[in-house]
Amino acid sequence: MSKRGRRVIIETRNHADGLEERSYSEIFDRFTRLDEHRNAATGGNGIGLAILQSIVEKYRGKAAASSDGEQLSIKVELPA
């Protein structure tokens, strides 16, 4: 967690093989999974980041996802 001006920034990274190096705005859509091998039986149902996005927007913040090809990064910015 860090602070930039009047904004608080929270960023987390997770190892994720096989992702393209790009921005992932669609990851915040309900029931979206980037890994096609994951399903409800193997873990997750694809709504966690949609819930995160709703909470962040309620507090006038922004959430973004990106990948460098090896890690998925989720960055949240909130007003301080």
TASULJO-V606919 format. One record per helix or strand of 2 or more residues. SS is the DSSP state (H for helix, E for strand). FROM is the first residue (numbers start at 1). LEN is the number of residues. If there is no record, write none. Layout:
BEGIN
SS&FROM&LEN / SS&FROM&LEN
END
This chain:
BEGIN
E&2&3 / E&7&9 / H&25&4 / H&48&11 / E&62&6 / E&71&9
END
